[in-house]
Amino acid sequence: MNSQTKKITYSALMMALVFIMTFIIRIPVFNGYIHLGDGAVLLSAYILGPWAGLLAAGIGSAGADYFGGYSIYMFPTFIAKGLMAFIFGYFIKRYPAKNILFFAFPAVIVMALVYYVSEVIMYGSITSPLINVPFSLLQGSVGVVIVTILYKPLEQFQLTPVKSK
């Protein structure tokens, strides 16, 4: 299989994994739900790199919002999860020998900030969206735990040589 075909195939698989882990296992909270999809978001960035990871994470997560009845969040989710994947994927690609936790938590913080800003815009209030910030950080932290557990075993399958440009 050539490199381009492999990248497209891996991207589609990661997009589906993000969708499934976001859509299937979810716990409703105030204005949304907590899910395991952030683990797949970070894994997609780890495997695909920043740009393809951004697309797989953004489209998979936004699709889960659409089919889950949260279509108002589709665009903010695409941006939040896409940026989360891009930041993580960029630093993992640039500094592959470093501890992934060092790159995962800033990505989670950016994701939570994007959701906060989008809710400020949607609801017209600076204070009421603050209630969702801890849930976004908790959900992202669960994703960090998932990627921390899975990234070493996945290295043996040599999935990471698929490089983004």
DSSP file (Angstrom, degrees, kcal/mol; ACC not computed):
  #  RESIDUE AA STRUCTURE BP1 BP2  ACC     N-H-->O    O-->H-N    N-H-->O    O-->H-N    TCO  KAPPA ALPHA  PHI   PSI    X-CA   Y-CA   Z-CA
    1    1 A M              0   0    0      0, 0.0     2,-0.0     0, 0.0     0, 0.0   0.000 360.0 360.0 360.0 130.5    0.0    0.0    0.0
    2    2 A N     >  -     0   0    0      1,-0.1     4,-2.4     4,-0.0     5,-0.2  -0.255 360.0-104.2 -75.7 167.8    1.5    3.4   -0.9
    3    3 A S  H  > S+     0   0    0      1,-0.2     4,-2.3     2,-0.2     5,-0.2   0.871 117.8  49.5 -61.2 -42.6    2.0    6.2    1.5
    4    4 A Q  H  > S+     0   0    0      2,-0.2     4,-2.3     1,-0.2    -1,-0.2   0.910 112.2  47.7 -66.5 -42.4   -1.0    8.3    0.4
    5    5 A T  H  > S+     0   0    0      1,-0.2     4,-2.5     2,-0.2    -2,-0.2   0.905 112.2  50.6 -63.5 -41.8   -3.4    5.4    0.5
    6    6 A K  H  X S+     0   0    0     -4,-2.4     4,-2.9     2,-0.2     5,-0.2   0.908 110.1  49.6 -62.7 -42.7   -2.2    4.4    3.9
    7    7 A K  H  X S+     0   0    0     -4,-2.3     4,-2.4     2,-0.2    -2,-0.2   0.915 112.3  46.9 -64.5 -43.5   -2.6    8.0    5.2
    8    8 A I  H  X S+     0   0    0     -4,-2.3     4,-2.3     2,-0.2    -2,-0.2   0.915 114.2  48.4 -64.3 -42.5   -6.2    8.2    3.8
    9    9 A T  H  X S+     0   0    0     -4,-2.5     4,-2.4     2,-0.2    -2,-0.2   0.938 113.3  45.9 -63.6 -48.2   -7.0    4.8    5.3
   10   10 A Y  H  X S+     0   0    0     -4,-2.9     4,-2.6     1,-0.2     5,-0.2   0.887 111.8  53.2 -62.4 -38.7   -5.6    5.6    8.7
   11   11 A S  H  X S+     0   0    0     -4,-2.4     4,-2.4    -5,-0.2    -1,-0.2   0.923 110.2  46.6 -63.3 -44.1   -7.3    9.0    8.7
   12   12 A A  H  X S+     0   0    0     -4,-2.3     4,-2.2     2,-0.2    -2,-0.2   0.901 113.1  49.7 -65.0 -40.9  -10.7    7.4    8.0
   13   13 A L  H  X S+     0   0    0     -4,-2.4     4,-2.4     2,-0.2    -2,-0.2   0.916 112.5  46.6 -63.9 -42.9  -10.2    4.8   10.7
   14   14 A M  H  X S+     0   0    0     -4,-2.6     4,-2.7     2,-0.2    -2,-0.2   0.882 110.0  53.5 -68.7 -37.1   -9.2    7.4   13.2
   15   15 A M  H  X S+     0   0    0     -4,-2.4     4,-2.2    -5,-0.2    -1,-0.2   0.922 111.4  46.3 -60.8 -43.4  -12.2    9.6   12.3
   16   16 A A  H  X S+     0   0    0     -4,-2.2     4,-2.8     2,-0.2    -2,-0.2   0.894 111.8  51.1 -65.8 -40.5  -14.5    6.6   12.8
   17   17 A L  H  X S+     0   0    0     -4,-2.4     4,-2.8     2,-0.2     5,-0.2   0.908 109.9  49.6 -64.2 -42.0  -12.7    5.8   16.2
   18   18 A V  H  X S+     0   0    0     -4,-2.7     4,-1.6     2,-0.2     5,-0.2   0.941 112.8  48.0 -60.2 -47.1  -13.2    9.4   17.4
   19   19 A F  H  X S+     0   0    0     -4,-2.2     4,-3.0    -5,-0.2     5,-0.3   0.942 114.3  45.3 -58.6 -49.7  -16.8    9.3   16.4
   20   20 A I  H  X>S+     0   0    0     -4,-2.8     4,-2.5     1,-0.2     5,-0.6   0.924 113.6  47.6 -64.0 -46.3  -17.5    5.9   18.1
   21   21 A M  H  <5S+     0   0    0     -4,-2.8    15,-1.3     1,-0.2    16,-0.6   0.752 118.9  42.4 -69.6 -21.7  -15.6    6.7   21.3
   22   22 A T  H  <5S+     0   0    0     -4,-1.6    -2,-0.2    14,-0.2    -1,-0.2   0.868 121.9  36.7 -85.6 -41.7  -17.4   10.1   21.5
   23   23 A F  H  <5S+     0   0    0     -4,-3.0    -3,-0.2    -5,-0.2    -2,-0.2   0.868 115.8  46.5 -84.1 -39.6  -20.9    8.9   20.5
   24   24 A I  T  <5S+     0   0    0     -4,-2.5     2,-0.8    -5,-0.3    -3,-0.2   0.955 113.2  40.6 -75.8 -51.9  -21.3    5.5   22.1
   25   25 A I  S   <S+     0   0    0     -5,-0.6    11,-0.8    -4,-0.2     2,-0.4  -0.843  79.3 144.6-104.3 102.6  -20.0    6.0   25.7
   26   26 A R  E     -A   35   0A   0     -2,-0.8     9,-0.2    -3,-0.2    -4,-0.0  -0.998  37.0-154.8-143.7 145.1  -21.3    9.3   27.0
   27   27 A I  E     -A   34   0A   0      7,-3.0     7,-3.0    -2,-0.4     2,-0.1  -0.968  29.1-126.3-117.7 114.9  -22.4   10.7   30.3
   28   28 A P  E     +A   33   0A   0      0, 0.0     5,-0.3     0, 0.0     2,-0.2  -0.350  34.9 169.1 -64.7 137.6  -24.8   13.7   30.0
   29   29 A V  E >   -A   32   0A   0      3,-2.1     3,-1.2    -2,-0.1   103,-0.1  -0.766  52.2 -56.6-133.8-177.6  -23.9   16.9   31.9
   30   30 A F  T 3  S-     0   0    0      1,-0.3   102,-0.0    -2,-0.2   101,-0.0   0.757 125.6  -0.5 -31.2 -75.9  -25.2   20.5   31.9
   31   31 A N  T 3  S-     0   0    0     -3,-0.0    -1,-0.3     2,-0.0     2,-0.2   0.142 136.4 -10.6-109.8  19.4  -24.9   21.6   28.2
   32   32 A G  E <  S-A   29   0A   0     -3,-1.2    -3,-2.1    -5,-0.1     2,-0.3  -0.727  80.7 -80.7-175.1-136.7  -23.4   18.5   26.7
   33   33 A Y  E     -A   28   0A   0     -5,-0.3     2,-0.4    -2,-0.2    -2,-0.0  -0.992  22.1-120.8-157.4 155.9  -21.8   15.2   27.7
   34   34 A I  E     +A   27   0A   0     -7,-3.0    -7,-3.0    -2,-0.3     2,-0.3  -0.845  42.8 162.1 -99.5 139.4  -18.6   13.6   28.9
   35   35 A H  E     -A   26   0A   0     -2,-0.4     3,-0.3    -9,-0.2   -13,-0.2  -0.847  50.3-110.9-147.6 178.1  -17.1   10.9   26.7
   36   36 A L  S >> S+     0   0    0    -15,-1.3     3,-1.3   -11,-0.8     4,-0.8   0.328  84.4 103.8 -97.5   4.9  -14.0    8.9   25.9
   37   37 A G  H 3>  +     0   0    0    -16,-0.6     4,-2.3     1,-0.3   -15,-0.2   0.747  64.8  70.0 -63.0 -25.8  -13.5   10.5   22.5
   38   38 A D  H 3> S+     0   0    0     -3,-0.3     4,-2.3     1,-0.2    -1,-0.3   0.809  93.5  58.2 -65.9 -26.5  -10.7   12.8   23.6
   39   39 A G  H <> S+     0   0    0     -3,-1.3     4,-2.2     2,-0.2    -1,-0.2   0.921 109.2  44.1 -63.1 -42.7   -8.4    9.7   24.0
   40   40 A A  H  X S+     0   0    0     -4,-0.8     4,-2.5     2,-0.2    -2,-0.2   0.838 109.4  57.5 -70.3 -33.2   -9.1    9.0   20.3
   41   41 A V  H  X S+     0   0    0     -4,-2.3     4,-1.6     2,-0.2    -2,-0.2   0.949 111.4  41.5 -59.5 -49.0   -8.6   12.7   19.4
   42   42 A L  H  X S+     0   0    0     -4,-2.3     4,-2.2     1,-0.2    -2,-0.2   0.881 113.7  52.9 -68.2 -38.2   -5.1   12.6   20.9
   43   43 A L  H  X S+     0   0    0     -4,-2.2     4,-2.7     1,-0.2     5,-0.3   0.888 105.8  54.4 -63.6 -37.9   -4.4    9.1   19.4
   44   44 A S  H  X S+     0   0    0     -4,-2.5     4,-2.9     1,-0.2     5,-0.4   0.903 110.2  46.4 -63.6 -39.0   -5.3   10.4   16.0
   45   45 A A  H  X S+     0   0    0     -4,-1.6     4,-1.7     3,-0.2    -1,-0.2   0.885 112.7  50.6 -68.2 -37.6   -2.8   13.3   16.3
   46   46 A Y  H  < S+     0   0    0     -4,-2.2    -2,-0.2     2,-0.2    -1,-0.2   0.901 120.7  33.8 -65.5 -41.6   -0.2   10.9   17.6
   47   47 A I  H  < S+     0   0    0     -4,-2.7   115,-0.3    -5,-0.1    -2,-0.2   0.894 130.1  30.6 -82.4 -42.5   -0.7    8.5   14.7
   48   48 A L  H  < S-     0   0    0     -4,-2.9     4,-0.4    -5,-0.3    -3,-0.2   0.705 102.3-123.9 -94.4 -21.9   -1.5   10.9   11.9
   49   49 A G     X  -     0   0    0     -4,-1.7     4,-1.6    -5,-0.4    -1,-0.2  -0.417  45.1 -54.0  95.4 179.1    0.4   14.0   12.8
   50   50 A P  H  > S+     0   0    0      0, 0.0     4,-2.0     0, 0.0    -1,-0.2   0.911 128.2  39.6 -66.5 -47.2   -1.0   17.5   13.2
   51   51 A W  H  > S+     0   0    0      2,-0.2     4,-1.9     1,-0.2     5,-0.1   0.955 122.0  38.2 -74.4 -49.9   -2.9   18.2   10.0
   52   52 A A  H  > S+     0   0    0     -4,-0.4     4,-2.7     1,-0.2     5,-0.2   0.861 116.7  54.7 -67.9 -33.7   -4.6   14.9    9.3
   53   53 A G  H  X S+     0   0    0     -4,-1.6     4,-2.8     2,-0.2     5,-0.3   0.900 104.9  53.9 -62.7 -41.3   -5.1   14.5   13.1
   54   54 A L  H  X S+     0   0    0     -4,-2.0     4,-2.7    -5,-0.2     5,-0.3   0.938 112.7  42.9 -57.2 -48.7   -6.9   17.9   13.1
   55   55 A L  H  X S+     0   0    0     -4,-1.9     4,-2.6     2,-0.2     5,-0.4   0.930 116.0  46.5 -66.9 -45.9   -9.3   16.7   10.3
   56   56 A A  H  X S+     0   0    0     -4,-2.7     4,-2.0     1,-0.2     5,-0.2   0.929 118.5  42.0 -62.8 -45.2   -9.9   13.2   11.8
   57   57 A A  H  X S+     0   0    0     -4,-2.8     4,-2.2    -5,-0.2     5,-0.3   0.925 117.6  46.3 -68.0 -45.3  -10.5   14.6   15.3
   58   58 A G  H  X S+     0   0    0     -4,-2.7     4,-2.4    -5,-0.3     5,-0.2   0.931 117.6  40.6 -65.3 -47.1  -12.6   17.6   14.2
   59   59 A I  H  X S+     0   0    0     -4,-2.6     4,-2.4    -5,-0.3     5,-0.2   0.921 116.5  49.1 -70.5 -43.7  -14.8   15.7   11.8
   60   60 A G  H  X S+     0   0    0     -4,-2.0     4,-1.6    -5,-0.4    -2,-0.2   0.915 116.2  42.8 -61.0 -43.6  -15.3   12.7   14.0
   61   61 A S  H  X S+     0   0    0     -4,-2.2     4,-1.9    -5,-0.2    -2,-0.2   0.912 114.3  49.4 -70.3 -43.4  -16.1   14.8   17.0
   62   62 A A  H  X S+     0   0    0     -4,-2.4     4,-2.3    -5,-0.3    -2,-0.2   0.882 109.5  53.4 -64.1 -37.3  -18.4   17.2   15.1
   63   63 A G  H  X S+     0   0    0     -4,-2.4     4,-2.7     2,-0.2     5,-0.2   0.888 106.5  52.1 -62.7 -39.3  -20.2   14.2   13.6
   64   64 A A  H  X S+     0   0    0     -4,-1.6     4,-1.4     1,-0.2     6,-0.2   0.886 109.2  50.3 -65.1 -38.1  -20.8   12.7   17.1
   65   65 A D  H  <>S+     0   0    0     -4,-1.9     5,-3.1     2,-0.2     4,-0.4   0.927 111.7  48.6 -63.6 -43.7  -22.3   16.1   18.2
   66   66 A Y  H ><5S+     0   0    0     -4,-2.3     3,-1.2     1,-0.2     5,-0.3   0.959 116.7  39.7 -61.1 -52.6  -24.6   16.1   15.1
   67   67 A F  H 3<5S+     0   0    0     -4,-2.7    -1,-0.2     1,-0.3    -2,-0.2   0.684 112.2  58.9 -74.2 -16.6  -25.9   12.6   15.5
   68   68 A G  T 3<5S-     0   0    0     -4,-1.4    -1,-0.3    -5,-0.2    -2,-0.2   0.442 120.2-104.2 -90.0  -0.5  -26.1   13.0   19.3
   69   69 A G  T < 5S+     0   0    0     -3,-1.2    -3,-0.2    -4,-0.4     3,-0.2   0.633  94.5 108.1  90.1  14.3  -28.5   15.9   19.1
   70   70 A Y    > < +     0   0    0     -5,-3.1     3,-2.1    -6,-0.2     4,-0.2  -0.308  28.1 144.5-115.9  47.4  -26.0   18.7   19.9
   71   71 A S  G >   +     0   0    0     -5,-0.3     3,-1.4     1,-0.3     4,-0.4   0.749  63.3  69.4 -63.0 -23.5  -25.7   20.2   16.4
   72   72 A I  G 3  S+     0   0    0      1,-0.3    -1,-0.3    -3,-0.2     3,-0.2   0.774 100.9  49.4 -62.8 -23.7  -25.3   23.7   17.9
   73   73 A Y  G <> S+     0   0    0     -3,-2.1     4,-2.8     1,-0.2     5,-0.3   0.416  81.4  99.0 -94.4   0.8  -21.9   22.5   19.1
   74   74 A M  H <> S+     0   0    0     -3,-1.4     4,-2.5    -4,-0.2     5,-0.2   0.932  86.6  41.0 -56.8 -50.7  -20.7   21.1   15.8
   75   75 A F  H  > S+     0   0    0     -4,-0.4     4,-2.2     2,-0.2     5,-0.2   0.946 117.4  46.2 -67.3 -48.6  -18.6   24.1   14.7
   76   76 A P  H  > S+     0   0    0      0, 0.0     4,-3.2     0, 0.0     5,-0.2   0.893 113.8  51.2 -59.3 -36.5  -17.1   24.8   18.2
   77   77 A T  H  X>S+     0   0    0     -4,-2.8     4,-2.9     2,-0.2     5,-0.6   0.921 107.0  52.3 -66.2 -43.4  -16.4   21.1   18.5
   78   78 A F  H  X5S+     0   0    0     -4,-2.5     4,-1.7    -5,-0.3     5,-0.2   0.931 116.1  40.9 -57.1 -45.0  -14.6   20.9   15.2
   79   79 A I  H  X5S+     0   0    0     -4,-2.2     4,-2.8     3,-0.2     5,-0.3   0.944 117.8  46.6 -68.5 -47.8  -12.4   23.8   16.2
   80   80 A A  H  X5S+     0   0    0     -4,-3.2     4,-2.1    -5,-0.2    -2,-0.2   0.942 120.3  36.4 -62.6 -50.6  -11.8   22.7   19.8
   81   81 A K  H  X5S+     0   0    0     -4,-2.9     4,-2.5    -5,-0.2    -1,-0.2   0.862 116.9  53.6 -73.8 -35.3  -11.0   19.0   19.0
   82   82 A G  H  X<S+     0   0    0     -4,-1.7     4,-2.7    -5,-0.6    -2,-0.2   0.935 112.2  44.0 -63.2 -45.7   -9.2   19.9   15.8
   83   83 A L  H  X S+     0   0    0     -4,-2.8     4,-2.9     2,-0.2     5,-0.3   0.889 111.1  55.2 -65.5 -38.5   -6.9   22.4   17.7
   84   84 A M  H  X S+     0   0    0     -4,-2.1     4,-2.0    -5,-0.3     5,-0.2   0.943 113.1  41.8 -57.9 -47.8   -6.4   19.9   20.5
   85   85 A A  H  X S+     0   0    0     -4,-2.5     4,-3.1     2,-0.2     5,-0.3   0.908 114.4  51.8 -66.3 -42.3   -5.2   17.3   18.0
   86   86 A F  H  X S+     0   0    0     -4,-2.7     4,-2.9     2,-0.2     5,-0.2   0.940 110.9  46.2 -62.6 -47.7   -3.2   19.8   16.0
   87   87 A I  H  X S+     0   0    0     -4,-2.9     4,-2.0     2,-0.2     5,-0.2   0.943 117.3  43.5 -60.7 -48.8   -1.3   21.1   19.1
   88   88 A F  H  X S+     0   0    0     -4,-2.0     4,-2.3    -5,-0.3     5,-0.2   0.941 116.7  46.7 -62.6 -47.5   -0.6   17.6   20.4
   89   89 A G  H  X S+     0   0    0     -4,-3.1     4,-2.2    -5,-0.2    -2,-0.2   0.869 110.1  53.8 -63.9 -37.9    0.4   16.3   17.0
   90   90 A Y  H  X S+     0   0    0     -4,-2.9     4,-2.3    -5,-0.3    -1,-0.2   0.943 113.5  40.7 -62.4 -48.6    2.6   19.3   16.2
   91   91 A F  H  X S+     0   0    0     -4,-2.0     4,-2.8    -5,-0.2    -2,-0.2   0.857 113.7  52.8 -73.2 -34.0    4.7   18.9   19.4
   92   92 A I  H  < S+     0   0    0     -4,-2.3    -1,-0.2    -5,-0.2    -2,-0.2   0.909 113.7  44.6 -64.7 -40.4    4.8   15.1   19.2
   93   93 A K  H  < S+     0   0    0     -4,-2.2    -2,-0.2    -5,-0.2    -1,-0.2   0.891 118.1  43.5 -69.5 -39.4    6.1   15.4   15.7
   94   94 A R  H  < S+     0   0    0     -4,-2.3    -2,-0.2     1,-0.2    -1,-0.2   0.869 130.0  23.5 -75.8 -37.0    8.6   18.1   16.5
   95   95 A Y  S >< S+     0   0    0     -4,-2.8     3,-1.5    -5,-0.2    -1,-0.2  -0.583  70.5 164.5-127.8  68.7    9.9   16.7   19.8
   96   96 A P  T 3  S+     0   0    0      0, 0.0    -1,-0.1     0, 0.0     4,-0.1   0.719  72.0  57.1 -64.5 -22.6    9.2   12.9   19.5
   97   97 A A  T 3  S+     0   0    0      2,-0.1     3,-0.1     3,-0.0    -5,-0.1   0.569  88.8  97.4 -86.1  -7.2   11.5   11.9   22.4
   98   98 A K  S <  S-     0   0    0     -3,-1.5     2,-0.3    -7,-0.2    -3,-0.0  -0.296  89.7 -84.9 -80.9 165.1    9.8   14.1   25.0
   99   99 A N    >>  -     0   0    0      1,-0.1     3,-1.0    -2,-0.0     4,-0.5  -0.525  32.4-141.3 -68.9 127.0    7.1   13.1   27.5
  100  100 A I  H >> S+     0   0    0     -2,-0.3     4,-2.2     1,-0.3     3,-0.9   0.772  97.1  67.3 -66.1 -24.9    3.7   13.1   25.8
  101  101 A L  H 3> S+     0   0    0      1,-0.3     4,-1.7     2,-0.2    -1,-0.3   0.862  91.9  62.3 -61.4 -33.8    2.1   14.5   29.0
  102  102 A F  H <4 S+     0   0    0     -3,-1.0    -1,-0.3     1,-0.2    -2,-0.2   0.808 114.3  33.1 -61.1 -30.2    4.0   17.7   28.5
  103  103 A F  H <X S+     0   0    0     -3,-0.9     4,-1.1    -4,-0.5    -2,-0.2   0.704 111.9  61.6 -98.3 -24.7    2.2   18.2   25.2
  104  104 A A  H  X S+     0   0    0     -4,-2.2     4,-2.0     1,-0.2    -2,-0.2   0.914  98.8  53.3 -73.0 -42.8   -1.2   16.7   26.0
  105  105 A F  H  X S+     0   0    0     -4,-1.7     4,-2.4     1,-0.2    -1,-0.2   0.895 106.6  50.5 -67.2 -39.8   -2.2   19.0   28.8
  106  106 A P  H  > S+     0   0    0      0, 0.0     4,-2.3     0, 0.0    -1,-0.2   0.894 110.3  52.4 -60.7 -35.5   -1.7   22.3   26.9
  107  107 A A  H  X S+     0   0    0     -4,-1.1     4,-2.0     2,-0.2    -2,-0.2   0.898 109.4  48.9 -64.0 -40.0   -3.8   20.8   24.1
  108  108 A V  H  X S+     0   0    0     -4,-2.0     4,-2.4     2,-0.2    -1,-0.2   0.898 109.7  51.8 -65.8 -41.1   -6.6   20.0   26.7
  109  109 A I  H  X S+     0   0    0     -4,-2.4     4,-2.3     1,-0.2    -2,-0.2   0.909 109.4  49.5 -63.7 -42.0   -6.4   23.5   28.0
  110  110 A V  H  X S+     0   0    0     -4,-2.3     4,-2.5     2,-0.2    -1,-0.2   0.912 109.5  52.4 -62.6 -42.0   -6.8   25.0   24.6
  111  111 A M  H  X S+     0   0    0     -4,-2.0     4,-2.1     1,-0.2    -2,-0.2   0.933 110.6  47.1 -58.8 -46.5   -9.8   22.7   23.9
  112  112 A A  H  X S+     0   0    0     -4,-2.4     4,-2.3     1,-0.2    -1,-0.2   0.882 111.9  51.1 -64.2 -38.4  -11.5   23.9   27.1
  113  113 A L  H  X S+     0   0    0     -4,-2.3     4,-2.8     2,-0.2     5,-0.2   0.892 107.7  52.1 -66.3 -39.7  -10.8   27.5   26.3
  114  114 A V  H  X S+     0   0    0     -4,-2.5     4,-2.5     2,-0.2    -2,-0.2   0.927 111.4  47.0 -63.1 -43.9  -12.3   27.2   22.8
  115  115 A Y  H  X S+     0   0    0     -4,-2.1     4,-2.3     2,-0.2    -2,-0.2   0.918 112.3  50.5 -63.0 -42.0  -15.5   25.7   24.3
  116  116 A Y  H  X S+     0   0    0     -4,-2.3     4,-2.2     2,-0.2    -2,-0.2   0.953 112.7  45.1 -60.5 -50.4  -15.6   28.5   26.9
  117  117 A V  H  X S+     0   0    0     -4,-2.8     4,-2.1     1,-0.2    -1,-0.2   0.899 112.8  51.1 -62.4 -41.0  -15.2   31.2   24.3
  118  118 A S  H  X S+     0   0    0     -4,-2.5     4,-2.6    -5,-0.2    -1,-0.2   0.882 110.9  48.3 -65.6 -36.3  -17.8   29.6   22.0
  119  119 A E  H  X S+     0   0    0     -4,-2.3     4,-2.8     2,-0.2     6,-0.4   0.846 107.6  55.2 -72.6 -32.9  -20.3   29.3   24.8
  120  120 A V  H  X S+     0   0    0     -4,-2.2     4,-1.7    -5,-0.2     5,-0.4   0.928 113.1  43.2 -60.4 -43.9  -19.7   33.0   25.8
  121  121 A I  H  < S+     0   0    0     -4,-2.1    -2,-0.2     2,-0.2    -1,-0.2   0.922 117.4  45.4 -67.4 -44.7  -20.6   33.9   22.2
  122  122 A M  H  < S+     0   0    0     -4,-2.6    -2,-0.2     1,-0.2    -1,-0.2   0.896 125.3  29.8 -67.6 -40.6  -23.5   31.5   22.0
  123  123 A Y  H  < S-     0   0    0     -4,-2.8    -1,-0.2     2,-0.2    -2,-0.2   0.560  96.4-130.2-101.5 -10.1  -25.1   32.4   25.3
  124  124 A G  S  < S+     0   0    0     -4,-1.7     2,-0.4    -5,-0.3    -3,-0.2   0.767  70.9 109.0  69.2  25.4  -24.0   36.0   25.7
  125  125 A S        -     0   0    0     -5,-0.4    -1,-0.2    -6,-0.4    -2,-0.2  -0.996  53.4-161.6-136.2 139.7  -22.7   35.5   29.2
  126  126 A I  S    S+     0   0    0     -2,-0.4     4,-0.2     2,-0.1    -1,-0.1   0.779  93.0  41.3 -85.9 -29.4  -19.1   35.5   30.5
  127  127 A T  S >  S+     0   0    0      2,-0.1     3,-1.5     1,-0.1     4,-0.4   0.887 102.0  61.4 -90.8 -41.3  -20.0   33.7   33.8
  128  128 A S  G >  S+     0   0    0      1,-0.3     3,-1.3     2,-0.2     4,-0.2   0.851  99.4  56.4 -62.4 -35.0  -22.5   31.0   33.0
  129  129 A P  G >> S+     0   0    0      0, 0.0     3,-1.5     0, 0.0     4,-0.6   0.690  87.4  81.2 -68.5 -13.8  -20.2   29.0   30.6
  130  130 A L  G X4 S+     0   0    0     -3,-1.5     3,-0.8     1,-0.3    -2,-0.2   0.793  78.6  68.6 -60.0 -26.7  -17.7   28.8   33.5
  131  131 A I  G <4 S+     0   0    0     -3,-1.3     4,-0.4    -4,-0.4    -1,-0.3   0.791  98.9  50.0 -64.5 -26.3  -19.7   25.9   34.9
  132  132 A N  G <> S+     0   0    0     -3,-1.5     4,-2.3    -4,-0.2    -1,-0.2   0.659  88.7  82.4 -86.2 -16.3  -18.6   23.7   31.9
  133  133 A V  H <X S+     0   0    0     -3,-0.8     4,-2.5    -4,-0.6     5,-0.2   0.916  90.3  49.2 -58.8 -47.3  -14.9   24.4   32.1
  134  134 A P  H  > S+     0   0    0      0, 0.0     4,-2.5     0, 0.0    -1,-0.2   0.885 111.6  50.5 -60.8 -35.3  -14.2   21.8   34.8
  135  135 A F  H  > S+     0   0    0     -4,-0.4     4,-2.7     2,-0.2    -2,-0.2   0.893 110.0  49.6 -68.5 -39.1  -16.1   19.2   32.9
  136  136 A S  H  X S+     0   0    0     -4,-2.3     4,-2.4     2,-0.2    -1,-0.2   0.916 113.2  46.9 -63.2 -42.4  -14.1   20.0   29.7
  137  137 A L  H  X S+     0   0    0     -4,-2.5     4,-2.2     2,-0.2    -2,-0.2   0.888 112.8  49.5 -67.2 -38.6  -10.9   19.7   31.6
  138  138 A L  H  X S+     0   0    0     -4,-2.5     4,-2.1    -5,-0.2    -2,-0.2   0.941 112.1  47.6 -64.0 -47.5  -12.0   16.4   33.2
  139  139 A Q  H  X S+     0   0    0     -4,-2.7     4,-1.7     1,-0.2    -2,-0.2   0.920 113.1  48.4 -60.4 -45.1  -13.0   14.9   29.9
  140  140 A G  H  X S+     0   0    0     -4,-2.4     4,-1.9     1,-0.2    -1,-0.2   0.870 108.7  54.3 -63.3 -36.9   -9.7   16.0   28.3
  141  141 A S  H  X S+     0   0    0     -4,-2.2     4,-2.2     2,-0.2    -1,-0.2   0.867 104.8  53.5 -66.3 -36.4   -7.7   14.6   31.2
  142  142 A V  H  X S+     0   0    0     -4,-2.1     4,-2.3     1,-0.2    -1,-0.2   0.903 107.8  52.0 -62.4 -40.0   -9.4   11.2   30.7
  143  143 A G  H  X S+     0   0    0     -4,-1.7     4,-2.5     2,-0.2    -2,-0.2   0.880 106.9  52.6 -61.9 -38.5   -8.3   11.4   27.1
  144  144 A V  H  X S+     0   0    0     -4,-1.9     4,-2.2     2,-0.2    -2,-0.2   0.907 108.8  50.0 -63.8 -41.8   -4.7   12.1   28.3
  145  145 A V  H  X S+     0   0    0     -4,-2.2     4,-2.1     2,-0.2    -2,-0.2   0.928 111.0  50.0 -61.5 -44.7   -4.9    9.0   30.5
  146  146 A I  H  X S+     0   0    0     -4,-2.3     4,-2.2     1,-0.2    -2,-0.2   0.939 113.4  43.8 -60.6 -48.7   -6.1    6.9   27.6
  147  147 A V  H  X S+     0   0    0     -4,-2.5     4,-2.3     1,-0.2    -1,-0.2   0.847 111.2  55.4 -68.8 -31.9   -3.4    8.1   25.2
  148  148 A T  H  < S+     0   0    0     -4,-2.2     4,-0.5    -5,-0.2    -1,-0.2   0.884 112.3  43.1 -65.9 -37.9   -0.7    7.7   27.9
  149  149 A I  H  < S+     0   0    0     -4,-2.1    -2,-0.2    -5,-0.2    -1,-0.2   0.884 122.2  37.5 -72.8 -39.1   -1.8    4.0   28.4
  150  150 A L  H  X S+     0   0    0     -4,-2.2     4,-2.0    -5,-0.2    -2,-0.2   0.709  96.4  74.9 -91.5 -21.6   -2.1    3.2   24.7
  151  151 A Y  H  X S+     0   0    0     -4,-2.3     4,-1.0     1,-0.2    -1,-0.2   0.882  95.8  49.0 -68.7 -36.3    0.7    5.1   22.9
  152  152 A K  H >> S+     0   0    0     -4,-0.5     3,-0.8     2,-0.2     4,-0.6   0.956 112.7  46.2 -66.7 -49.7    3.6    2.8   24.0
  153  153 A P  H >4 S+     0   0    0      0, 0.0     3,-0.8     0, 0.0     4,-0.3   0.862 110.1  56.1 -60.0 -32.6    1.8   -0.5   23.0
  154  154 A L  H ><>S+     0   0    0     -4,-2.0     3,-1.4     1,-0.2     5,-0.7   0.753  90.9  73.0 -71.0 -22.7    0.9    1.1   19.7
  155  155 A E  H X<5S+     0   0    0     -4,-1.0     3,-1.5    -3,-0.8    -1,-0.2   0.832  86.9  63.4 -60.1 -31.1    4.5    1.9   18.9
  156  156 A Q  T <<5S+     0   0    0     -3,-0.8    -1,-0.3    -4,-0.6    -2,-0.2   0.745  98.0  55.7 -66.9 -20.8    5.1   -1.8   18.3
  157  157 A F  T < 5S-     0   0    0     -3,-1.4    -1,-0.3    -4,-0.3    -2,-0.2   0.493 104.0-133.9 -87.5  -3.3    2.7   -1.7   15.3
  158  158 A Q  T < 5 +     0   0    0     -3,-1.5    -3,-0.1    -4,-0.3    -2,-0.1   0.900  54.2 146.3  52.2  49.3    4.7    1.2   13.8
  159  159 A L    > < +     0   0    0     -5,-0.7     3,-1.1     1,-0.2    -1,-0.1   0.737  54.7  72.1 -81.9 -23.7    1.6    3.3   13.0
  160  160 A T  T 3   +     0   0    0      1,-0.2    -1,-0.2    -6,-0.2    -5,-0.1   0.632  68.9  84.9 -75.1 -14.6    3.4    6.6   13.6
  161  161 A P  T 3   +     0   0    0      0, 0.0     2,-0.9     0, 0.0    -1,-0.2   0.611  62.4 104.0 -65.0  -5.1    5.6    6.7   10.4
  162  162 A V    <   -     0   0    0     -3,-1.1     2,-0.3  -115,-0.3  -158,-0.0  -0.676  66.5-159.2 -73.6 109.8    2.6    8.2    8.6
  163  163 A K        -     0   0    0     -2,-0.9     2,-0.3  -114,-0.1  -114,-0.1  -0.700  12.9-138.7-100.6 142.8    3.8   11.8    8.5
  164  164 A S              0   0    0     -2,-0.3  -115,-0.1     1,-0.1    -1,-0.0  -0.687 360.0 360.0 -89.9 151.6    1.8   15.0    8.0
  165  165 A K              0   0    0     -2,-0.3    -1,-0.1  -116,-0.1  -116,-0.1   0.396 360.0 360.0-105.4 360.0    3.2   17.7    5.7
